[in-house]
Amino acid sequence: MIKLEFFFDCSSPWTYLGFTNIQPIAAEFGVDIIWRPILVGGVFNAINGGVYEMRENMIPSKANYLSKDLKQWAKLAGIIVNHPPSIFPVNSVKAMRGCFIAEAQGILVPFATKVFEAYWRDDRDIADDAVLAEICSQVGLGEALFFDGIADQANKDRLKDNTQELMDRGGFGSPTIYINDSDMYFGNDRLVLVRDVLARL
């Protein structure tokens, strides 16, 4: 059996693309995706601080190109990505803890999709309790269950553990995909390689 893991944080537009694009690939080969919520800011702070320096010192021509690139990828994926959002970076910790509560209810994908859409399509603050409550309502996740869950130490620890595990396994950002534990791929644009590997397994 093929093991396919997807480590992700909804605060990244490239992760939104990867999250969207990996689903039909997995379905094509009959592979279940193991969703692994993380806090990518924790990864940057611990081992990949160069991301912040790159953002602060990016030359205008590269920034313009990346914006164009992102829009073309979004069009190809059939989603809307408005970049940059008015709040960037955003504190995604509540939303990412919430993925565990949604997963327990069998609705992680719908929940995470709504979080991605709220932030990247609708330019809403996914750190705001009112926005998160609205998302819960949209996917049928009880508001009290959600807010009690994200305050639970077990879910706080689980998010930290996933984040640490990603780094321990050689990851440095979001999205990171693993095939059969050790074969790692980083970024939406590497999904063509993921598909090629799955086709040969």
FIMAR-844894 format. One record per residue (C-alpha): residue number from 1; residue in three letters; x, y, z. Coordinates in steps of 0.2 Angstrom, whole numbers, plus 5000, padded with zeros to 4 digits. Layout:
<pt seq="NUM" type="Ala" x="X" y="Y" z="Z"/>
...
This chain:
<pt seq="1" type="Met" x="5000" y="5000" z="5000"/>
<pt seq="2" type="Ile" x="5006" y="5017" z="4995"/>
<pt seq="3" type="Lys" x="5008" y="5030" z="5009"/>
<pt seq="4" type="Leu" x="5005" y="5048" z="5004"/>
<pt seq="5" type="Glu" x="5007" y="5062" z="5017"/>
<pt seq="6" type="Phe" x="5004" y="5080" z="5014"/>
<pt seq="7" type="Phe" x="5011" y="5093" z="5027"/>
<pt seq="8" type="Phe" x="5002" y="5109" z="5026"/>
<pt seq="9" type="Asp" x="4998" y="5126" z="5033"/>
<pt seq="10" type="Cys" x="4983" y="5136" z="5026"/>
<pt seq="11" type="Ser" x="4993" y="5153" z="5027"/>
<pt seq="12" type="Ser" x="5003" y="5149" z="5011"/>
<pt seq="13" type="Pro" x="4996" y="5152" z="4993"/>
<pt seq="14" type="Trp" x="5007" y="5139" z="4986"/>
<pt seq="15" type="Thr" x="5000" y="5126" z="4999"/>
<pt seq="16" type="Tyr" x="4982" y="5131" z="4993"/>
<pt seq="17" type="Leu" x="4988" y="5126" z="4976"/>
<pt seq="18" type="Gly" x="4996" y="5110" z="4982"/>
<pt seq="19" type="Phe" x="4981" y="5105" z="4993"/>
<pt seq="20" type="Thr" x="4969" y="5108" z="4978"/>
<pt seq="21" type="Asn" x="4980" y="5099" z="4965"/>
<pt seq="22" type="Ile" x="4986" y="5084" z="4975"/>
<pt seq="23" type="Gln" x="4968" y="5078" z="4977"/>
<pt seq="24" type="Pro" x="4964" y="5073" z="4959"/>
<pt seq="25" type="Ile" x="4981" y="5065" z="4958"/>
<pt seq="26" type="Ala" x="4978" y="5054" z="4973"/>
<pt seq="27" type="Ala" x="4961" y="5049" z="4967"/>
<pt seq="28" type="Glu" x="4968" y="5044" z="4950"/>
<pt seq="29" type="Phe" x="4979" y="5031" z="4958"/>
<pt seq="30" type="Gly" x="4967" y="5026" z="4972"/>
<pt seq="31" type="Val" x="4979" y="5033" z="4986"/>
<pt seq="32" type="Asp" x="4972" y="5040" z="5002"/>
<pt seq="33" type="Ile" x="4980" y="5056" z="5008"/>
<pt seq="34" type="Ile" x="4986" y="5058" z="5026"/>
<pt seq="35" type="Trp" x="4984" y="5076" z="5030"/>
<pt seq="36" type="Arg" x="4997" y="5083" z="5042"/>
<pt seq="37" type="Pro" x="4993" y="5101" z="5048"/>
<pt seq="38" type="Ile" x="5008" y="5111" z="5054"/>
<pt seq="39" type="Leu" x="5013" y="5128" z="5058"/>
<pt seq="40" type="Val" x="5025" y="5134" z="5045"/>
<pt seq="41" type="Gly" x="5030" y="5150" z="5055"/>
<pt seq="42" type="Gly" x="5037" y="5138" z="5067"/>
<pt seq="43" type="Val" x="5047" y="5130" z="5054"/>
<pt seq="44" type="Phe" x="5054" y="5146" z="5047"/>
<pt seq="45" type="Asn" x="5058" y="5152" z="5065"/>
<pt seq="46" type="Ala" x="5067" y="5136" z="5069"/>
<pt seq="47" type="Ile" x="5077" y="5132" z="5053"/>
<pt seq="48" type="Asn" x="5072" y="5143" z="5038"/>
<pt seq="49" type="Gly" x="5073" y="5161" z="5044"/>
<pt seq="50" type="Gly" x="5080" y="5165" z="5026"/>
<pt seq="51" type="Val" x="5062" y="5166" z="5021"/>
<pt seq="52" type="Tyr" x="5059" y="5182" z="5030"/>
<pt seq="53" type="Glu" x="5075" y="5190" z="5023"/>
<pt seq="54" type="Met" x="5070" y="5185" z="5006"/>
<pt seq="55" type="Arg" x="5053" y="5193" z="5008"/>
<pt seq="56" type="Glu" x="5060" y="5209" z="5015"/>
<pt seq="57" type="Asn" x="5074" y="5211" z="5001"/>
<pt seq="58" type="Met" x="5065" y="5204" z="4986"/>
<pt seq="59" type="Ile" x="5069" y="5214" z="4970"/>
<pt seq="60" type="Pro" x="5053" y="5221" z="4962"/>
<pt seq="61" type="Ser" x="5055" y="5212" z="4946"/>
<pt seq="62" type="Lys" x="5055" y="5195" z="4955"/>
<pt seq="63" type="Ala" x="5040" y="5200" z="4965"/>
<pt seq="64" type="Asn" x="5031" y="5205" z="4950"/>
<pt seq="65" type="Tyr" x="5036" y="5188" z="4942"/>
<pt seq="66" type="Leu" x="5030" y="5178" z="4957"/>
<pt seq="67" type="Ser" x="5014" y="5187" z="4957"/>
<pt seq="68" type="Lys" x="5011" y="5183" z="4939"/>
<pt seq="69" type="Asp" x="5017" y="5165" z="4942"/>
<pt seq="70" type="Leu" x="5005" y="5162" z="4956"/>
<pt seq="71" type="Lys" x="4990" y="5169" z="4946"/>
<pt seq="72" type="Gln" x="4993" y="5157" z="4932"/>
<pt seq="73" type="Trp" x="4995" y="5142" z="4943"/>
<pt seq="74" type="Ala" x="4979" y="5147" z="4952"/>
<pt seq="75" type="Lys" x="4970" y="5149" z="4935"/>
<pt seq="76" type="Leu" x="4976" y="5132" z="4930"/>
<pt seq="77" type="Ala" x="4970" y="5124" z="4946"/>
<pt seq="78" type="Gly" x="4953" y="5133" z="4945"/>
<pt seq="79" type="Ile" x="4954" y="5143" z="4961"/>
<pt seq="80" type="Ile" x="4956" y="5161" z="4965"/>
<pt seq="81" type="Val" x="4971" y="5168" z="4974"/>
<pt seq="82" type="Asn" x="4972" y="5186" z="4978"/>
<pt seq="83" type="His" x="4989" y="5190" z="4983"/>
<pt seq="84" type="Pro" x="4995" y="5198" z="4994"/>
<pt seq="85" type="Pro" x="4981" y="5198" z="5006"/>
<pt seq="86" type="Ser" x="4978" y="5213" z="5017"/>
<pt seq="87" type="Ile" x="4985" y="5203" z="5032"/>
<pt seq="88" type="Phe" x="5001" y="5195" z="5028"/>
<pt seq="89" type="Pro" x="5008" y="5184" z="5036"/>
<pt seq="90" type="Val" x="4993" y="5179" z="5046"/>
<pt seq="91" type="Asn" x="4992" y="5169" z="5062"/>
<pt seq="92" type="Ser" x="4985" y="5152" z="5057"/>
<pt seq="93" type="Val" x="4987" y="5143" z="5073"/>
<pt seq="94" type="Lys" x="4969" y="5142" z="5077"/>
<pt seq="95" type="Ala" x="4964" y="5136" z="5060"/>
<pt seq="96" type="Met" x="4978" y="5123" z="5059"/>
<pt seq="97" type="Arg" x="4973" y="5116" z="5076"/>
<pt seq="98" type="Gly" x="4955" y="5116" z="5070"/>
<pt seq="99" type="Cys" x="4960" y="5104" z="5056"/>
<pt seq="100" type="Phe" x="4962" y="5091" z="5070"/>
<pt seq="101" type="Ile" x="4944" y="5094" z="5076"/>
<pt seq="102" type="Ala" x="4938" y="5094" z="5058"/>
<pt seq="103" type="Glu" x="4947" y="5078" z="5055"/>
<pt seq="104" type="Ala" x="4939" y="5069" z="5070"/>
<pt seq="105" type="Gln" x="4922" y="5073" z="5062"/>
<pt seq="106" type="Gly" x="4927" y="5067" z="5045"/>
<pt seq="107" type="Ile" x="4927" y="5085" z="5037"/>
<pt seq="108" type="Leu" x="4945" y="5090" z="5037"/>
<pt seq="109" type="Val" x="4946" y="5093" z="5018"/>
<pt seq="110" type="Pro" x="4930" y="5104" z="5018"/>
<pt seq="111" type="Phe" x="4936" y="5113" z="5033"/>
<pt seq="112" type="Ala" x="4953" y="5117" z="5026"/>
<pt seq="113" type="Thr" x="4946" y="5121" z="5009"/>
<pt seq="114" type="Lys" x="4935" y="5135" z="5017"/>
<pt seq="115" type="Val" x="4950" y="5141" z="5027"/>
<pt seq="116" type="Phe" x="4960" y="5143" z="5011"/>
<pt seq="117" type="Glu" x="4946" y="5151" z="5002"/>
<pt seq="118" type="Ala" x="4942" y="5163" z="5016"/>
<pt seq="119" type="Tyr" x="4960" y="5169" z="5017"/>
<pt seq="120" type="Trp" x="4966" y="5168" z="4999"/>
<pt seq="121" type="Arg" x="4950" y="5171" z="4989"/>
<pt seq="122" type="Asp" x="4940" y="5182" z="5001"/>
<pt seq="123" type="Asp" x="4954" y="5191" z="5010"/>
<pt seq="124" type="Arg" x="4947" y="5187" z="5027"/>
<pt seq="125" type="Asp" x="4957" y="5186" z="5043"/>
<pt seq="126" type="Ile" x="4958" y="5167" z="5048"/>
<pt seq="127" type="Ala" x="4964" y="5172" z="5065"/>
<pt seq="128" type="Asp" x="4948" y="5180" z="5069"/>
<pt seq="129" type="Asp" x="4936" y="5170" z="5080"/>
<pt seq="130" type="Ala" x="4921" y="5176" z="5070"/>
<pt seq="131" type="Val" x="4928" y="5171" z="5053"/>
<pt seq="132" type="Leu" x="4932" y="5154" z="5060"/>
<pt seq="133" type="Ala" x="4915" y="5152" z="5068"/>
<pt seq="134" type="Glu" x="4907" y="5156" z="5051"/>
<pt seq="135" type="Ile" x="4918" y="5143" z="5043"/>
<pt seq="136" type="Cys" x="4913" y="5130" z="5056"/>
<pt seq="137" type="Ser" x="4895" y="5134" z="5052"/>
<pt seq="138" type="Gln" x="4898" y="5132" z="5033"/>
<pt seq="139" type="Val" x="4905" y="5114" z="5035"/>
<pt seq="140" type="Gly" x="4893" y="5109" z="5049"/>
<pt seq="141" type="Leu" x="4906" y="5109" z="5063"/>
<pt seq="142" type="Gly" x="4900" y="5113" z="5080"/>
<pt seq="143" type="Glu" x="4906" y="5130" z="5086"/>
<pt seq="144" type="Ala" x="4908" y="5125" z="5104"/>
<pt seq="145" type="Leu" x="4917" y="5108" z="5099"/>
<pt seq="146" type="Phe" x="4929" y="5118" z="5088"/>
<pt seq="147" type="Phe" x="4934" y="5132" z="5101"/>
<pt seq="148" type="Asp" x="4935" y="5119" z="5115"/>
<pt seq="149" type="Gly" x="4945" y="5108" z="5104"/>
<pt seq="150" type="Ile" x="4958" y="5121" z="5098"/>
<pt seq="151" type="Ala" x="4960" y="5126" z="5117"/>
<pt seq="152" type="Asp" x="4964" y="5108" z="5122"/>
<pt seq="153" type="Gln" x="4982" y="5105" z="5126"/>
<pt seq="154" type="Ala" x="4982" y="5088" z="5116"/>
<pt seq="155" type="Asn" x="4978" y="5098" z="5100"/>
<pt seq="156" type="Lys" x="4991" y="5111" z="5104"/>
<pt seq="157" type="Asp" x="5004" y="5097" z="5106"/>
<pt seq="158" type="Arg" x="4999" y="5088" z="5091"/>
<pt seq="159" type="Leu" x="5002" y="5103" z="5080"/>
<pt seq="160" type="Lys" x="5019" y="5106" z="5088"/>
<pt seq="161" type="Asp" x="5023" y="5088" z="5086"/>
<pt seq="162" type="Asn" x="5018" y="5088" z="5067"/>
<pt seq="163" type="Thr" x="5029" y="5103" z="5064"/>
<pt seq="164" type="Gln" x="5044" y="5096" z="5073"/>
<pt seq="165" type="Glu" x="5042" y="5079" z="5064"/>
<pt seq="166" type="Leu" x="5042" y="5088" z="5047"/>
<pt seq="167" type="Met" x="5059" y="5097" z="5052"/>
<pt seq="168" type="Asp" x="5066" y="5080" z="5059"/>
<pt seq="169" type="Arg" x="5062" y="5072" z="5042"/>
<pt seq="170" type="Gly" x="5071" y="5085" z="5032"/>
<pt seq="171" type="Gly" x="5056" y="5097" z="5028"/>
<pt seq="172" type="Phe" x="5058" y="5116" z="5028"/>
<pt seq="173" type="Gly" x="5041" y="5123" z="5022"/>
<pt seq="174" type="Ser" x="5024" y="5120" z="5016"/>
<pt seq="175" type="Pro" x="5018" y="5110" z="5007"/>
<pt seq="176" type="Thr" x="5029" y="5095" z="5009"/>
<pt seq="177" type="Ile" x="5024" y="5079" z="5002"/>
<pt seq="178" type="Tyr" x="5031" y="5062" z="5007"/>
<pt seq="179" type="Ile" x="5028" y="5045" z="4998"/>
<pt seq="180" type="Asn" x="5031" y="5030" z="5008"/>
<pt seq="181" type="Asp" x="5039" y="5040" z="5023"/>
<pt seq="182" type="Ser" x="5056" y="5045" z="5015"/>
<pt seq="183" type="Asp" x="5053" y="5051" z="4997"/>
<pt seq="184" type="Met" x="5051" y="5070" z="5000"/>
<pt seq="185" type="Tyr" x="5044" y="5083" z="4988"/>
<pt seq="186" type="Phe" x="5042" y="5102" z="4992"/>
<pt seq="187" type="Gly" x="5030" y="5113" z="4983"/>
<pt seq="188" type="Asn" x="5015" y="5113" z="4972"/>
<pt seq="189" type="Asp" x="5026" y="5113" z="4956"/>
<pt seq="190" type="Arg" x="5034" y="5096" z="4962"/>
<pt seq="191" type="Leu" x="5017" y="5087" z="4960"/>
<pt seq="192" type="Val" x="5021" y="5082" z="4943"/>
<pt seq="193" type="Leu" x="5035" y="5072" z="4950"/>
<pt seq="194" type="Val" x="5024" y="5065" z="4964"/>
<pt seq="195" type="Arg" x="5012" y="5059" z="4950"/>
<pt seq="196" type="Asp" x="5026" y="5051" z="4940"/>
<pt seq="197" type="Val" x="5032" y="5042" z="4955"/>
<pt seq="198" type="Leu" x="5014" y="5036" z="4960"/>
<pt seq="199" type="Ala" x="5012" y="5030" z="4942"/>
<pt seq="200" type="Arg" x="5027" y="5019" z="4943"/>
<pt seq="201" type="Leu" x="5023" y="5011" z="4960"/>
